[in-house]
């Protein structure tokens, strides 16, 4: 509370809610298309392929990604985050397809930048779409090898930078990867490239539909004693102070922006990060959040359009600079209506 409030009936808070025009006039949080990053999945085939666990969501071909970039420009969406569905025959234990300068990500980035150069493109720096085991890191002697993985991520980030992406977004949660990526960018002529770190990425149950979308398996909920489990590198959902340490470390290593993932179940983390660091902080409204809203809306249990905008507004209310979401084009159309 910032000051004394007159008692009822001198103070009637409902006065400020009685009409649409006054509600708009005093609204504290405003959501616009400028706050959205469109999360999409690109595949190696033609056309669009529905994702069963994400109703209304489709994997897009390279050509369709280019069309989507033009749509993003028309809708006022500033940026696109692209994730790959990789042909299983191209996967191996080391994720070497991630370094291929002609892989699906590189081709999608080039196509989107040619189609709509004004739209920013963010690339996921992680090996999980490219490894046969679906892990974000390289397994050595049954464990995720941090430093060997960081070396691989630098190779991947180099390829993405050369392909023309605008933001490198390391989502792997390996220690020291932001410093290694920033050093590579500084020494190889990419000084202006942005890094948005998945600084506080939790070992969450809400990623399941995404793993279906990119074809990386059902990892993440296994035995906590398994040294190659994702719980050994993604954060424990019970922790908050740890998130602040992770953010501080990534900023000290050269990250320009940070992210909290998942979004809605971790609004408290978003708020703490914003209050502690006052840097551009983003939230990722992940596949499980998308799937829950869509499933309920498709069953008539809630108003889908209202739920989409209300959920996105919650991120802004918590202090997020923006939201990575599969709902971006739908929300932008609603906001522009």
Secondary structure in CASP SS format (residue, H / E / C, confidence):
PFRMAT SS
TARGET T0000
AUTHOR 0000-0000-0000
METHOD secondary structure of the structure
MODEL  1
X C 1.00
X C 1.00
X C 1.00
X C 1.00
X C 1.00
X C 1.00
X C 1.00
X C 1.00
X C 1.00
X C 1.00
X C 1.00
X C 1.00
X H 1.00
X H 1.00
X H 1.00
X H 1.00
X H 1.00
X C 1.00
X C 1.00
X H 1.00
X H 1.00
X H 1.00
X H 1.00
X H 1.00
X H 1.00
X H 1.00
X C 1.00
X C 1.00
X C 1.00
X C 1.00
X C 1.00
X C 1.00
X H 1.00
X H 1.00
X H 1.00
X E 1.00
X E 1.00
X E 1.00
X E 1.00
X E 1.00
X E 1.00
X E 1.00
X E 1.00
X C 1.00
X C 1.00
X C 1.00
X C 1.00
X E 1.00
X E 1.00
X E 1.00
X C 1.00
X C 1.00
X C 1.00
X C 1.00
X C 1.00
X C 1.00
X C 1.00
X E 1.00
X E 1.00
X E 1.00
X C 1.00
X H 1.00
X H 1.00
X H 1.00
X H 1.00
X H 1.00
X H 1.00
X H 1.00
X H 1.00
X H 1.00
X H 1.00
X H 1.00
X H 1.00
X H 1.00
X H 1.00
X C 1.00
X C 1.00
X C 1.00
X E 1.00
X E 1.00
X E 1.00
X E 1.00
X E 1.00
X E 1.00
X E 1.00
X C 1.00
X C 1.00
X H 1.00
X H 1.00
X H 1.00
X C 1.00
X E 1.00
X C 1.00
X C 1.00
X C 1.00
X H 1.00
X H 1.00
X H 1.00
X H 1.00
X C 1.00
X C 1.00
X C 1.00
X C 1.00
X H 1.00
X H 1.00
X H 1.00
X H 1.00
X H 1.00
X H 1.00
X H 1.00
X H 1.00
X H 1.00
X H 1.00
X H 1.00
X H 1.00
X C 1.00
X C 1.00
X C 1.00
X C 1.00
X E 1.00
X E 1.00
X E 1.00
X E 1.00
X E 1.00
X E 1.00
X C 1.00
X C 1.00
X C 1.00
X C 1.00
X C 1.00
X E 1.00
X C 1.00
X C 1.00
X C 1.00
X C 1.00
X C 1.00
X C 1.00
X E 1.00
X E 1.00
X E 1.00
X C 1.00
X C 1.00
X E 1.00
X E 1.00
X E 1.00
X H 1.00
X H 1.00
X H 1.00
X H 1.00
X H 1.00
X H 1.00
X H 1.00
X H 1.00
X H 1.00
X H 1.00
X H 1.00
X H 1.00
X H 1.00
X H 1.00
X H 1.00
X H 1.00
X H 1.00
X H 1.00
X C 1.00
X C 1.00
X C 1.00
X E 1.00
X E 1.00
X E 1.00
X E 1.00
X C 1.00
X C 1.00
X C 1.00
X C 1.00
X C 1.00
X C 1.00
X H 1.00
X H 1.00
X H 1.00
X H 1.00
X H 1.00
X H 1.00
X H 1.00
X H 1.00
X H 1.00
X H 1.00
X H 1.00
X C 1.00
X C 1.00
X C 1.00
X C 1.00
X C 1.00
X C 1.00
X E 1.00
X E 1.00
X E 1.00
X E 1.00
X E 1.00
X E 1.00
X E 1.00
X E 1.00
X E 1.00
X C 1.00
X C 1.00
X H 1.00
X H 1.00
X H 1.00
X H 1.00
X H 1.00
X H 1.00
X H 1.00
X H 1.00
X H 1.00
X H 1.00
X C 1.00
X C 1.00
X C 1.00
X C 1.00
X C 1.00
X C 1.00
X C 1.00
X C 1.00
X C 1.00
X C 1.00
X C 1.00
X C 1.00
X C 1.00
X C 1.00
X C 1.00
X H 1.00
X H 1.00
X H 1.00
X C 1.00
X C 1.00
X E 1.00
X C 1.00
X C 1.00
X C 1.00
X C 1.00
X C 1.00
X H 1.00
X H 1.00
X H 1.00
X H 1.00
X H 1.00
X H 1.00
X H 1.00
X H 1.00
X H 1.00
X H 1.00
X H 1.00
X H 1.00
X C 1.00
X C 1.00
X C 1.00
X C 1.00
X E 1.00
X E 1.00
X E 1.00
X E 1.00
X E 1.00
X C 1.00
X C 1.00
X H 1.00
X H 1.00
X H 1.00
X H 1.00
X H 1.00
X H 1.00
X H 1.00
X H 1.00
X H 1.00
X H 1.00
X H 1.00
X H 1.00
X H 1.00
X H 1.00
X C 1.00
X C 1.00
X C 1.00
X E 1.00
X E 1.00
X E 1.00
X E 1.00
X E 1.00
X C 1.00
X H 1.00
X H 1.00
X H 1.00
X H 1.00
X H 1.00
X H 1.00
X H 1.00
X H 1.00
X H 1.00
X H 1.00
X H 1.00
X H 1.00
X C 1.00
X C 1.00
X C 1.00
X C 1.00
X C 1.00
X H 1.00
X H 1.00
X H 1.00
X H 1.00
X H 1.00
X H 1.00
X H 1.00
X H 1.00
X H 1.00
X H 1.00
X H 1.00
X H 1.00
X H 1.00
X H 1.00
X C 1.00
X C 1.00
X C 1.00
X C 1.00
X E 1.00
X E 1.00
X E 1.00
X E 1.00
X C 1.00
X C 1.00
X H 1.00
X H 1.00
X H 1.00
X H 1.00
X H 1.00
X H 1.00
X H 1.00
X H 1.00
X H 1.00
X C 1.00
END
